[in-house]
Amino acid sequence: MDYTQNYQLPQWVETDRIMMDDFNDMTQKLDAALHSLAGQLSQRGNCGMEILTYTGTGVFGPDHPSTLTFSAVPAAFFIVGPTSVTFGLGGAATALTYLSGATTSISYTTMDTLWSGTQLTYFDYNEKQQQNVAGQSYWVLALSFTDQ
């Protein structure tokens, strides 16, 4: 009988007699390896989420920036309005905004961002691009790594 390199699992050849003890030993090794792997995987790829909302005030530009405060610097964030989506990376100097108008055309613009700890400050040169149209509701999704 041959055995696998990593777990020493039996690999029967044509002339081998399959024995119950060999088979049971193999299933015990597989069970232990899968259990260990499942425990390791449960600690990887986890993602924390934070959701914020706000109502636009209509002010915009470098003299009237918008500010969001997160519980931690996110890996990525999304600001979603009725006709626009801004997304960026935590700590990055710019974010990208996709805008949709009355037509089916979609445009995009970059927006300057400034981070101070967990606080994001951003502005653009019109209220729609700054995600701050008066009276409109916006929501923010921040994603963070939880296993770091």
TORVO-687854 format. One record per residue (C-alpha): residue in one letter; x, y, z. Coordinates in pm, 1 decimal. Layout:
<pts>
PT | a | X | Y | Z $
...
</pts>
This chain:
<pts>
PT | m | 0.0 | 0.0 | 0.0 $
PT | d | 115.7 | 351.8 | -77.9 $
PT | y | 49.4 | 660.9 | 137.1 $
PT | t | -6.9 | 1027.6 | 54.4 $
PT | q | 281.5 | 1262.2 | 125.4 $
PT | n | 113.9 | 1516.8 | 353.1 $
PT | y | -130.2 | 1319.6 | 570.5 $
PT | q | -13.4 | 962.1 | 520.3 $
PT | l | -354.6 | 858.8 | 388.8 $
PT | p | -367.4 | 512.9 | 236.5 $
PT | q | -355.0 | 481.6 | -139.9 $
PT | w | -443.3 | 131.4 | -230.6 $
PT | v | -300.1 | -36.5 | -533.9 $
PT | e | -480.6 | -307.5 | -724.5 $
PT | t | -325.9 | -593.8 | -530.8 $
PT | d | -394.6 | -444.2 | -182.3 $
PT | r | -668.0 | -573.1 | 39.6 $
PT | i | -877.4 | -285.6 | 180.5 $
PT | m | -883.7 | -318.8 | 557.5 $
PT | m | -1140.2 | -154.9 | 783.9 $
PT | d | -869.1 | -27.8 | 1022.7 $
PT | d | -688.2 | 149.0 | 735.4 $
PT | f | -1012.5 | 302.5 | 615.7 $
PT | n | -1113.6 | 418.3 | 966.7 $
PT | d | -768.0 | 565.9 | 1027.5 $
PT | m | -796.4 | 759.2 | 701.2 $
PT | t | -1139.5 | 904.0 | 787.8 $
PT | q | -1013.5 | 1011.1 | 1132.4 $
PT | k | -718.9 | 1194.9 | 973.4 $
PT | l | -948.7 | 1362.0 | 720.3 $
PT | d | -1192.5 | 1464.9 | 993.2 $
PT | a | -914.8 | 1616.8 | 1206.1 $
PT | a | -762.1 | 1803.8 | 908.4 $
PT | l | -1100.1 | 1942.8 | 796.9 $
PT | h | -1184.7 | 2050.3 | 1152.1 $
PT | s | -851.8 | 2234.9 | 1182.1 $
PT | l | -898.3 | 2398.4 | 843.9 $
PT | a | -1253.2 | 2510.1 | 927.6 $
PT | g | -1124.9 | 2676.3 | 1245.7 $
PT | q | -853.4 | 2859.8 | 1055.1 $
PT | l | -1090.9 | 2974.2 | 781.2 $
PT | s | -1341.3 | 3112.1 | 1030.1 $
PT | q | -1074.6 | 3366.5 | 1128.6 $
PT | r | -1005.6 | 3489.1 | 774.3 $
PT | g | -1188.7 | 3714.2 | 535.4 $
PT | n | -1414.0 | 3861.8 | 799.2 $
PT | c | -1539.0 | 4208.9 | 723.3 $
PT | g | -1676.7 | 4468.6 | 959.7 $
PT | m | -1945.4 | 4708.8 | 839.9 $
PT | e | -2056.1 | 5048.0 | 961.4 $
PT | i | -2359.9 | 5226.9 | 820.4 $
PT | l | -2419.9 | 5600.2 | 856.1 $
PT | t | -2691.7 | 5826.4 | 716.8 $
PT | y | -2724.5 | 6200.8 | 669.2 $
PT | t | -2943.5 | 6458.4 | 497.4 $
PT | g | -2782.2 | 6700.6 | 252.1 $
PT | t | -2759.5 | 7069.2 | 344.8 $
PT | g | -2691.6 | 7214.3 | -1.2 $
PT | v | -2354.7 | 7372.5 | 82.7 $
PT | f | -2045.0 | 7268.8 | -110.3 $
PT | g | -1692.8 | 7365.9 | -209.1 $
PT | p | -1363.1 | 7405.3 | -23.1 $
PT | d | -1516.1 | 7657.4 | 218.8 $
PT | h | -1804.2 | 7419.0 | 303.0 $
PT | p | -1663.0 | 7065.3 | 314.0 $
PT | s | -1862.9 | 6766.6 | 432.0 $
PT | t | -1736.2 | 6557.4 | 722.0 $
PT | l | -1799.5 | 6197.8 | 824.1 $
PT | t | -1663.8 | 6033.6 | 1137.9 $
PT | f | -1617.3 | 5657.1 | 1143.6 $
PT | s | -1549.2 | 5432.3 | 1441.6 $
PT | a | -1224.3 | 5324.1 | 1268.9 $
PT | v | -1052.3 | 5412.7 | 942.0 $
PT | p | -1232.0 | 5191.9 | 688.9 $
PT | a | -1063.2 | 4981.7 | 425.4 $
PT | a | -1321.4 | 5119.7 | 180.6 $
PT | f | -1625.5 | 5344.9 | 198.1 $
PT | f | -1928.3 | 5417.9 | -19.7 $
PT | i | -2154.0 | 5724.1 | -7.2 $
PT | v | -2481.0 | 5657.5 | -185.0 $
PT | g | -2732.7 | 5920.8 | -290.6 $
PT | p | -3039.6 | 5915.1 | -512.2 $
PT | t | -2840.4 | 5964.7 | -833.2 $
PT | s | -2476.7 | 5921.5 | -732.9 $
PT | v | -2228.9 | 5691.2 | -563.3 $
PT | t | -1891.5 | 5790.5 | -421.8 $
PT | f | -1636.1 | 5531.0 | -324.8 $
PT | g | -1286.2 | 5550.0 | -190.4 $
PT | l | -1025.5 | 5384.4 | 24.1 $
PT | g | -965.6 | 5474.8 | 385.8 $
PT | g | -673.2 | 5715.6 | 412.1 $
PT | a | -660.3 | 5790.9 | 37.0 $
PT | a | -640.6 | 6150.6 | -90.3 $
PT | t | -917.9 | 6115.4 | -349.4 $
PT | a | -1247.3 | 5936.2 | -399.4 $
PT | l | -1439.3 | 5863.9 | -716.8 $
PT | t | -1801.1 | 5974.1 | -769.6 $
PT | y | -2032.2 | 5828.3 | -1033.7 $
PT | l | -2319.4 | 6057.5 | -1128.5 $
PT | s | -2641.1 | 5977.0 | -1311.2 $
PT | g | -2854.7 | 6254.2 | -1456.9 $
PT | a | -3198.8 | 6274.3 | -1613.2 $
PT | t | -3063.6 | 6091.5 | -1917.7 $
PT | t | -2913.1 | 5744.9 | -1924.1 $
PT | s | -2559.8 | 5885.0 | -1941.8 $
PT | i | -2331.0 | 5833.3 | -1647.7 $
PT | s | -2031.8 | 6049.0 | -1567.2 $
PT | y | -1771.6 | 6039.8 | -1297.6 $
PT | t | -1549.4 | 6284.1 | -1115.2 $
PT | t | -1278.7 | 6264.1 | -853.3 $
PT | m | -1321.6 | 6434.3 | -519.9 $
PT | d | -1045.3 | 6551.6 | -286.2 $
PT | t | -1052.2 | 6383.4 | 53.9 $
PT | l | -864.0 | 6453.1 | 374.9 $
PT | w | -831.3 | 6210.1 | 663.2 $
PT | s | -763.3 | 6305.6 | 1024.2 $
PT | g | -772.4 | 5991.3 | 1232.1 $
PT | t | -1113.1 | 5836.0 | 1169.3 $
PT | q | -1263.5 | 6157.2 | 1029.0 $
PT | l | -1311.4 | 6202.3 | 654.8 $
PT | t | -1347.4 | 6555.7 | 513.6 $
PT | y | -1433.9 | 6600.8 | 147.0 $
PT | f | -1555.7 | 6863.6 | -95.7 $
PT | d | -1640.7 | 6921.3 | -458.3 $
PT | y | -1755.0 | 7218.8 | -663.3 $
PT | n | -2127.7 | 7146.6 | -678.0 $
PT | e | -2374.6 | 6999.7 | -431.4 $
PT | k | -2451.3 | 6688.8 | -636.8 $
PT | q | -2084.6 | 6592.2 | -679.5 $
PT | q | -2019.7 | 6659.4 | -309.8 $
PT | q | -2312.2 | 6430.8 | -222.0 $
PT | n | -2482.1 | 6717.1 | -33.0 $
PT | v | -2798.9 | 6816.5 | -224.2 $
PT | a | -3030.2 | 7000.8 | 17.8 $
PT | g | -3295.3 | 6775.2 | 165.8 $
PT | q | -3174.4 | 6453.7 | 1.3 $
PT | s | -3098.9 | 6146.1 | 209.7 $
PT | y | -2763.0 | 5972.2 | 181.9 $
PT | w | -2627.5 | 5658.3 | 336.8 $
PT | v | -2267.2 | 5560.0 | 393.2 $
PT | l | -2126.5 | 5208.8 | 407.2 $
PT | a | -1779.2 | 5161.6 | 554.9 $
PT | l | -1602.5 | 4825.6 | 528.6 $
PT | s | -1314.0 | 4726.4 | 751.7 $
PT | f | -1098.3 | 4422.5 | 808.0 $
PT | t | -1177.2 | 4255.5 | 1138.1 $
PT | d | -887.8 | 4010.1 | 1141.5 $
PT | q | -601.2 | 4256.3 | 1146.3 $
</pts>
